[in-house]
Amino acid sequence: MTNFLDTLGAILSNAYILFCLALGLWAGLNALRGDGLSGNFWGAMWSGTILGVAGLVVWLLRTLAGEDLRWVYFLYSLFFVLVLPGTFALLRGRDDRTAATIFAGVAIFAALAAISATDPSRGVIVLPSLTPTPMP
């Protein structure tokens, strides 16, 4: 079960990184065109938040399974869950060009923070080795 959770955690981390990058580029392109944010963007933003929640749940399951994970990843996971809805709340639901610019910066920052969290040299997230091992 732990191997499955390790792989699922790696998949969710990569999905969150790519999703936030795409969300940031989308908002940035809207801002460059002078457009605001539409309902489609808000739905995508909440989908990204759900990815963050799923990553937090997998981290909790891995911890309950007995893996020795650093607690700082719990803080990263909370950040990933709160950053997009928190920005929405601070902007009070604005959807103009300025809000698109702010969301572009926040989403790209969240993606870069997720890349930083998954850097194996830092040891924040223990990602599984995905190289096949030879069978005797």
C-alpha positions as CSV (number, residue, x, y, z in Angstrom):
1,M,0.0,0.0,0.0
2,T,2.9,2.4,0.8
3,N,4.3,2.0,-2.7
4,F,1.0,2.9,-4.2
5,L,0.7,6.0,-2.0
6,D,4.3,7.0,-2.9
7,T,3.5,6.8,-6.6
8,L,0.2,8.6,-6.1
9,G,1.9,11.4,-4.2
10,A,4.4,11.9,-7.0
11,I,1.7,11.9,-9.6
12,L,-0.4,14.5,-7.6
13,S,2.7,16.7,-7.0
14,N,3.5,16.7,-10.8
15,A,-0.2,17.4,-11.6
16,Y,-0.3,20.3,-9.2
17,I,2.8,21.8,-10.6
18,L,1.6,21.6,-14.2
19,F,-1.9,22.7,-13.3
20,C,-0.7,25.8,-11.5
21,L,1.7,26.7,-14.4
22,A,-1.2,26.4,-16.8
23,L,-3.5,28.4,-14.6
24,G,-0.8,31.1,-14.2
25,L,-0.2,31.3,-18.0
26,W,-4.0,31.4,-18.6
27,A,-4.5,34.3,-16.2
28,G,-1.4,36.0,-17.6
29,L,-2.6,35.8,-21.2
30,N,-5.9,37.2,-20.1
31,A,-4.2,40.1,-18.4
32,L,-2.0,40.8,-21.5
33,R,-5.1,40.8,-23.7
34,G,-6.8,43.2,-21.4
35,D,-9.5,40.6,-20.4
36,G,-10.5,39.6,-16.9
37,L,-11.2,36.2,-15.5
38,S,-14.2,34.2,-16.4
39,G,-16.2,31.5,-14.7
40,N,-14.1,28.9,-16.5
41,F,-11.1,30.2,-14.8
42,W,-12.8,30.1,-11.4
43,G,-13.8,26.4,-11.9
44,A,-10.2,25.6,-12.9
45,M,-8.9,27.4,-9.8
46,W,-11.1,25.3,-7.6
47,S,-9.9,22.2,-9.4
48,G,-6.4,23.2,-8.5
49,T,-7.4,23.5,-4.9
50,I,-8.9,20.0,-5.0
51,L,-5.5,18.8,-6.3
52,G,-3.9,20.4,-3.3
53,V,-6.4,18.8,-0.9
54,A,-5.7,15.4,-2.5
55,G,-2.0,15.9,-2.0
56,L,-2.6,16.7,1.7
57,V,-4.7,13.6,2.1
58,V,-2.1,11.4,0.5
59,W,0.6,12.9,2.8
60,L,-1.6,12.2,5.8
61,L,-2.1,8.6,4.7
62,R,1.6,8.1,4.1
63,T,2.3,9.4,7.6
64,L,-0.4,7.1,9.1
65,A,1.1,4.2,7.2
66,G,4.3,4.8,9.2
67,E,6.6,6.7,6.7
68,D,9.0,9.1,8.2
69,L,8.0,12.3,6.3
70,R,9.2,15.7,7.3
71,W,6.4,17.8,8.9
72,V,7.4,20.8,6.8
73,Y,5.6,19.2,3.9
74,F,2.4,19.5,5.9
75,L,2.9,23.3,5.8
76,Y,3.6,23.2,2.1
77,S,0.4,21.2,1.6
78,L,-1.6,23.7,3.6
79,F,-0.1,26.5,1.5
80,F,-1.2,24.6,-1.7
81,V,-4.7,24.2,-0.3
82,L,-5.1,27.8,0.8
83,V,-3.2,29.9,-1.7
84,L,-5.7,30.1,-4.6
85,P,-8.9,30.4,-2.5
86,G,-7.1,32.8,-0.2
87,T,-6.2,35.0,-3.1
88,F,-9.8,34.8,-4.4
89,A,-11.0,35.9,-0.9
90,L,-8.5,38.7,-0.6
91,L,-9.6,40.1,-4.0
92,R,-13.2,39.7,-2.9
93,G,-14.1,37.9,-6.2
94,R,-12.8,40.6,-8.5
95,D,-12.4,39.4,-12.1
96,D,-10.8,42.4,-13.8
97,R,-7.4,42.7,-15.5
98,T,-5.6,43.5,-12.2
99,A,-7.1,40.4,-10.6
100,A,-5.9,38.3,-13.6
101,T,-2.4,39.7,-13.2
102,I,-2.4,38.9,-9.5
103,F,-3.7,35.4,-10.1
104,A,-1.0,34.8,-12.7
105,G,1.7,35.7,-10.2
106,V,0.2,33.7,-7.4
107,A,-0.4,30.6,-9.5
108,I,3.1,30.6,-11.0
109,F,4.6,31.2,-7.5
110,A,2.6,28.2,-6.2
111,A,3.9,26.1,-9.0
112,L,7.5,27.2,-8.2
113,A,6.9,26.4,-4.5
114,A,5.7,22.9,-5.5
115,I,8.8,22.4,-7.6
116,S,10.9,23.5,-4.6
117,A,9.0,21.1,-2.3
118,T,9.5,18.1,-4.6
119,D,13.3,18.8,-5.1
120,P,14.8,15.5,-3.8
121,S,18.0,17.2,-2.7
122,R,16.1,19.3,-0.1
123,G,14.4,16.2,1.4
124,V,11.0,17.9,2.0
125,I,9.0,15.3,0.1
126,V,10.3,11.7,-0.1
127,L,9.5,10.7,-3.7
128,P,9.6,7.1,-4.7
129,S,12.3,5.8,-7.0
130,L,10.5,5.2,-10.3
131,T,13.4,3.3,-11.9
132,P,12.6,-0.4,-12.4
133,T,14.6,-2.9,-10.3
134,P,15.8,-6.1,-11.9
135,M,14.1,-9.3,-10.8
136,P,16.5,-12.2,-9.9
